[in-house]
Structure formats: structure tokens, C-alpha cells
Amino acid sequence: VGGRTPGSAPPDSKHIDEEGVLIEDFYLVRDGRFRKEETRELLSSGPYPCRNIDQNIADLAAQVAANATGVRELQKMLAKFGRDVMHAYMKHVQDNAEECVRRVIEVLTDSEFSYELDSGAVIRVAIRIDREKRSASIDFSGTSAQDDGNYNAPLAICKAAVLYVFRTLVGSDIPMNEGCLKPINLNVPEGTMINPRYPAAVIAGNTEVSQAITETLYGALGVLAGSQGTMNNFVYGNDVHQNYETICGGTGAGNGFDGASAVHSHMTNTRMTDPEVLE
């Protein structure tokens, strides 16, 4: 939130401060109290503070209330089933996801792939399979150094792309969770465009670079043809109103199935905004 342009997505940013308010670890709620004034102070900080802080505070208050509802429901489950049963099911969710990914890894082979972006930067990956341990090593060594502009993705985004790809390889219907990553050893060199150092700008990380990471992994695995490879963001607004839209493209075909036109792909994780909202 905040930033040099509405939507917090300046296309030519070179420093993360240009992209909005940067907040490190912070207690939004402490001792049951929503820290409204402290939050307001943070949202007002930095060279490009938020434009509509009252709206930001209201959004956060709604999320805090929703979270409190979730806490109450979990407490009901705890009272009904007991701690041991709940912990057992929570563990099973991750253990089952781990086993599902290990079964996928058993049929994979060592592979490599390079993906060049329009900027000329390259993402490289080497996947090595350990059949005895039923695990995979994913090494992004050789990927281009961090970009002087904003084509950089924080490490968390790279991990999310890896998690997404391997979850899609699982045939069964399982919830997305950290268990999917347990069989995977990840090496992402620091200072690259997919693990940049501060103060690298990163607005294109979750919109363009994340898609490129996904395409690189699918290319190495050989399971899916390329998609549109972009989130195709359309952002506009002023000091009062902002709109952020992702324009869909399509996804590639694979063995035994066709590609799809006019759909959002991979890391976009959105659908078209309902026009009635604008009306």
C-alpha cells in the first residue's frame, strides 16, 4: 500500500521505497487491542505513504474481526475433539501432502531449463532426483543477478512458485500446505533476481517474475507447454480511487489435455473484477 503511483505498482521503480510503505514485524493486535493509532503512524511513514489511511484501517479491522471469528471456531473444535485429535489431523494434512509429492518425485527425472524474459534476464533451474530418499533438489544457480529495475522476486515468491508447481503435479485433491515442500531441497543464490538484496524494487516479482519461475519449472519438468507468462496487470487511479485488474490470456497443453484460452494462469490466482462493482 502507498507508493509513488496509485495501485502501488510504479512501472519504473528502482528502490523498494517507491513501491509503498515497508513494514517489518509488527503487532497489529496486542493484549486483545487493535493498535489503530500505531498502525496509522506506520501507514503514514516513508517517502510515499498511503493515500487513504482511513480505508486501510477499516480493511485491517475487518480482517482482525474475521480472524477472531476463526479463533472462536477453532476453540469450539478444540472443546469438542480435544487437543490430541486436532494435532493428529493437523499433522496428517502435512504428512499426506508430503507423501503425495514424494510419489510424484518418484516418476520424475533429472532435468534443466532456461527461461529468458523480455528484459534479457534469464532464470535457470536444474532439478536433480534422489530416488533413494524420494526427494528433489531444485537449484537456481546461474539465474541473472538482481535487476536494477523492479524485475525482482523476493525469496518467498520463489518458494511459492515451487510449492504451486509441485502441488499441481499431485493428482489427488489435497489442500495446499507446507508438507508439499518437505521433500524438496531448494537453492536460490542471494543477489539474484529471485532472491534480491535490499533495497531492490520488487513490484514485478509477484506479477511477472513469479510467472517466469513457474514457466521455468514446467519447462524443466516437461509436463506443460508455456502459458501467457504474465499477469498482465492494468492499474490506474488517483488519490481517492484505485483499480487493479489482471487481464487473462491462456494456458498451455500437456500430455493428454488441451490448453485453455481466455483464462488466468498459474500465479495470477484471480478472476476478472465484477463490472457491477464499477457500475
MARLUM-983327 format. One line per field, with one value per residue (C-alpha): residue in three letters; x, z, y. Coordinates in nm, 2 decimals. Layout:
<rs>
rest ALA|...
c1 X|...
c3 Z|...
c2 Y|...
</rs>
This chain:
<rs>
rest VAL|GLY|GLY|ARG|THR|PRO|GLY|SER|ALA|PRO|PRO|ASP|SER|LYS|HIS|ILE|ASP|GLU|GLU|GLY|VAL|LEU|ILE|GLU|ASP|PHE|TYR|LEU|VAL|ARG|ASP|GLY|ARG|PHE|ARG|LYS|GLU|GLU|THR|ARG|GLU|LEU|LEU|SER|SER|GLY|PRO|TYR|PRO|CYS|ARG|ASN|ILE|ASP|GLN|ASN|ILE|ALA|ASP|LEU|ALA|ALA|GLN|VAL|ALA|ALA|ASN|ALA|THR|GLY|VAL|ARG|GLU|LEU|GLN|LYS|MET|LEU|ALA|LYS|PHE|GLY|ARG|ASP|VAL|MET|HIS|ALA|TYR|MET|LYS|HIS|VAL|GLN|ASP|ASN|ALA|GLU|GLU|CYS|VAL|ARG|ARG|VAL|ILE|GLU|VAL|LEU|THR|ASP|SER|GLU|PHE|SER|TYR|GLU|LEU|ASP|SER|GLY|ALA|VAL|ILE|ARG|VAL|ALA|ILE|ARG|ILE|ASP|ARG|GLU|LYS|ARG|SER|ALA|SER|ILE|ASP|PHE|SER|GLY|THR|SER|ALA|GLN|ASP|ASP|GLY|ASN|TYR|ASN|ALA|PRO|LEU|ALA|ILE|CYS|LYS|ALA|ALA|VAL|LEU|TYR|VAL|PHE|ARG|THR|LEU|VAL|GLY|SER|ASP|ILE|PRO|MET|ASN|GLU|GLY|CYS|LEU|LYS|PRO|ILE|ASN|LEU|ASN|VAL|PRO|GLU|GLY|THR|MET|ILE|ASN|PRO|ARG|TYR|PRO|ALA|ALA|VAL|ILE|ALA|GLY|ASN|THR|GLU|VAL|SER|GLN|ALA|ILE|THR|GLU|THR|LEU|TYR|GLY|ALA|LEU|GLY|VAL|LEU|ALA|GLY|SER|GLN|GLY|THR|MET|ASN|ASN|PHE|VAL|TYR|GLY|ASN|ASP|VAL|HIS|GLN|ASN|TYR|GLU|THR|ILE|CYS|GLY|GLY|THR|GLY|ALA|GLY|ASN|GLY|PHE|ASP|GLY|ALA|SER|ALA|VAL|HIS|SER|HIS|MET|THR|ASN|THR|ARG|MET|THR|ASP|PRO|GLU|VAL|LEU|GLU
c1 0.00|0.11|0.39|0.47|0.17|-0.19|-0.20|0.15|0.29|0.52|0.64|0.99|1.06|1.43|1.40|1.15|1.05|0.90|0.65|0.49|0.51|0.76|0.65|0.87|0.74|0.47|0.20|-0.13|-0.32|-0.17|-0.35|-0.67|-0.65|-0.63|-0.34|-0.51|-0.31|0.03|-0.09|-0.19|0.15|0.32|0.09|0.18|0.56|0.81|0.86|0.54|0.28|-0.07|-0.33|-0.64|-0.54|-0.89|-0.99|-0.67|-0.76|-1.11|-0.98|-0.75|-1.02|-1.24|-0.96|-0.89|-1.26|-1.26|-0.96|-1.12|-1.42|-1.18|-1.02|-1.36|-1.45|-1.11|-1.18|-1.51|-1.34|-1.08|-1.35|-1.54|-1.25|-0.96|-0.60|-0.46|-0.72|-0.68|-0.30|-0.32|-0.54|-0.32|-0.01|-0.19|-0.27|0.10|0.22|-0.02|0.08|0.45|0.38|0.18|0.47|0.72|0.51|0.53|0.90|0.94|0.85|1.05|1.39|1.69|1.63|1.74|1.58|1.65|1.38|1.46|1.24|1.17|1.43|1.70|1.74|1.74|1.61|1.79|1.70|1.85|1.63|1.81|1.61|1.73|1.53|1.65|1.54|1.24|1.34|1.43|1.69|1.60|1.89|1.85|2.23|2.31|2.00|2.06|2.17|1.91|1.77|1.84|1.46|1.18|1.20|1.30|1.11|1.17|1.27|0.92|0.77|1.02|0.92|0.56|0.61|0.79|0.51|0.25|0.41|0.46|0.11|-0.03|0.16|-0.03|-0.33|-0.54|-0.73|-0.52|-0.51|-0.21|0.03|0.39|0.41|0.44|0.78|0.93|1.07|1.23|1.57|1.59|1.89|1.83|2.15|2.13|2.17|1.98|1.66|1.47|1.64|1.74|1.91|1.76|1.67|1.58|1.25|1.02|0.68|0.72|0.83|0.47|0.34|0.60|0.89|0.67|0.52|0.86|0.97|0.67|0.73|1.09|0.99|0.73|0.98|1.23|0.97|0.83|0.47|0.31|0.35|0.40|0.12|0.09|0.37|0.24|-0.02|-0.08|-0.17|-0.37|-0.35|-0.50|-0.64|-0.59|-0.57|-0.93|-0.99|-0.77|-0.84|-0.61|-0.71|-0.54|-0.61|-0.62|-0.45|-0.43|-0.25|-0.05|-0.14|0.01|0.01|-0.35|-0.51|-0.56|-0.46|-0.72|-0.79|-0.91|-0.82|-0.60|-0.29|-0.07|0.04|-0.22|-0.48|-0.75|-1.06|-1.20|-1.34|-1.72|-1.81|-2.11|-1.87|-1.77|-2.13
c3 0.00|-0.07|-0.32|-0.59|-0.81|-0.73|-0.70|-0.55|-0.89|-1.04|-1.37|-1.34|-0.97|-0.88|-0.49|-0.28|-0.10|-0.43|-0.41|-0.09|0.29|0.41|0.75|0.93|1.20|1.39|1.64|1.48|1.78|2.13|2.45|2.25|2.13|1.76|1.76|1.54|1.61|1.59|1.26|1.13|1.21|1.01|0.71|0.72|0.72|0.44|0.14|-0.03|0.24|0.19|0.02|0.21|0.55|0.69|0.43|0.51|0.88|0.81|0.59|0.86|1.13|0.91|0.88|1.25|1.31|1.06|1.23|1.57|1.43|1.31|1.65|1.82|1.57|1.64|2.01|1.95|1.77|2.04|2.31|2.10|1.98|2.22|2.16|2.07|1.79|1.64|1.64|1.48|1.20|1.15|1.13|0.88|0.64|0.61|0.62|0.34|0.13|0.17|0.07|-0.24|-0.36|-0.29|-0.51|-0.79|-0.75|-0.80|-1.16|-1.24|-1.40|-1.37|-1.59|-1.67|-1.83|-1.90|-1.95|-2.10|-2.01|-2.24|-2.04|-2.14|-1.79|-1.76|-1.50|-1.49|-1.30|-1.25|-1.10|-0.95|-0.83|-0.54|-0.58|-0.26|-0.05|-0.28|-0.28|-0.53|-0.53|-0.72|-0.79|-0.95|-0.98|-1.30|-1.28|-1.37|-1.10|-0.94|-1.17|-1.14|-1.21|-1.05|-1.22|-0.89|-0.68|-0.30|-0.19|-0.05|-0.40|-0.55|-0.28|-0.35|-0.72|-0.64|-0.40|-0.66|-0.94|-0.73|-0.59|-0.94|-1.02|-0.74|-0.89|-0.57|-0.42|-0.12|0.05|-0.03|0.27|0.37|0.36|-0.02|0.02|0.27|0.00|-0.18|-0.12|-0.27|-0.36|-0.46|-0.47|-0.29|-0.51|-0.80|-0.94|-0.75|-0.42|-0.43|-0.16|-0.01|-0.14|-0.47|-0.62|-0.64|-0.78|-1.09|-0.87|-0.80|-1.14|-1.40|-1.24|-1.05|-1.37|-1.53|-1.24|-1.29|-1.67|-1.60|-1.37|-1.60|-1.89|-1.69|-1.59|-1.94|-1.83|-1.96|-2.26|-2.18|-2.08|-2.14|-1.89|-1.74|-1.50|-1.75|-1.48|-1.56|-1.27|-1.26|-1.01|-0.82|-0.45|-0.38|-0.61|-0.74|-0.96|-1.01|-1.28|-1.42|-1.79|-1.87|-2.15|-2.16|-2.05|-2.24|-2.33|-2.18|-2.24|-2.28|-2.24|-2.44|-2.34|-2.24|-2.39|-2.20|-1.85|-1.58|-1.54|-1.26|-1.01|-1.11|-0.88|-0.97|-1.18|-1.36|-1.13|-1.15|-1.37|-1.15|-0.88|-1.10|-1.21
c2 0.00|0.35|0.41|0.65|0.57|0.45|0.07|0.06|-0.05|0.21|0.05|0.22|0.18|0.12|0.13|-0.06|0.26|0.38|0.08|0.17|0.16|-0.10|-0.26|-0.50|-0.74|-0.55|-0.65|-0.54|-0.67|-0.68|-0.79|-0.81|-0.45|-0.35|-0.10|0.15|0.46|0.28|0.13|0.47|0.60|0.33|0.38|0.75|0.68|0.66|0.88|0.76|0.69|0.56|0.77|0.67|0.55|0.55|0.29|0.09|0.09|-0.02|-0.31|-0.42|-0.40|-0.62|-0.88|-0.87|-0.94|-1.23|-1.37|-1.35|-1.55|-1.81|-1.83|-1.89|-2.17|-2.34|-2.31|-2.49|-2.77|-2.80|-2.83|-3.09|-3.31|-3.24|-3.12|-3.47|-3.54|-3.19|-3.21|-3.56|-3.43|-3.12|-3.34|-3.58|-3.29|-3.21|-3.57|-3.67|-3.37|-3.47|-3.83|-3.72|-3.51|-3.79|-4.02|-3.76|-3.72|-4.10|-4.07|-3.75|-3.75|-3.51|-3.21|-2.85|-2.55|-2.18|-1.92|-1.58|-1.28|-0.99|-0.78|-1.03|-1.17|-1.55|-1.78|-2.11|-2.43|-2.77|-3.04|-3.35|-3.65|-3.87|-4.19|-4.35|-4.06|-3.98|-3.62|-3.35|-3.08|-2.76|-2.53|-2.19|-2.12|-1.93|-1.71|-1.35|-1.10|-0.88|-0.62|-0.25|-0.20|-0.39|-0.74|-0.90|-1.15|-1.20|-1.55|-1.61|-1.57|-1.82|-2.07|-2.01|-2.08|-2.41|-2.50|-2.42|-2.62|-2.94|-2.91|-2.91|-3.24|-3.42|-3.60|-3.62|-3.33|-3.21|-2.87|-2.66|-2.67|-2.67|-3.05|-3.03|-2.87|-3.12|-3.35|-3.05|-2.90|-2.55|-2.35|-1.99|-1.78|-1.45|-1.14|-1.30|-1.16|-1.43|-1.37|-1.00|-0.79|-0.47|-0.22|-0.39|-0.29|-0.59|-0.49|-0.71|-1.00|-1.12|-1.03|-1.11|-1.29|-1.54|-1.64|-1.68|-1.90|-2.12|-2.15|-2.24|-2.52|-2.66|-2.64|-2.84|-3.10|-3.12|-3.16|-2.84|-2.60|-2.23|-2.01|-1.63|-1.60|-1.27|-1.15|-0.86|-0.60|-0.29|-0.04|0.30|0.55|0.88|0.99|0.87|0.57|0.29|-0.01|-0.31|-0.56|-0.87|-0.94|-1.32|-1.49|-1.87|-2.18|-2.44|-2.80|-3.11|-3.49|-3.59|-3.25|-2.93|-2.58|-2.32|-1.98|-1.67|-1.79|-1.67|-1.88|-2.01|-1.74|-1.49|-1.65|-1.40|-1.36|-1.06|-0.80|-0.79|-0.49|-0.42|-0.31|-0.02|0.05
</rs>
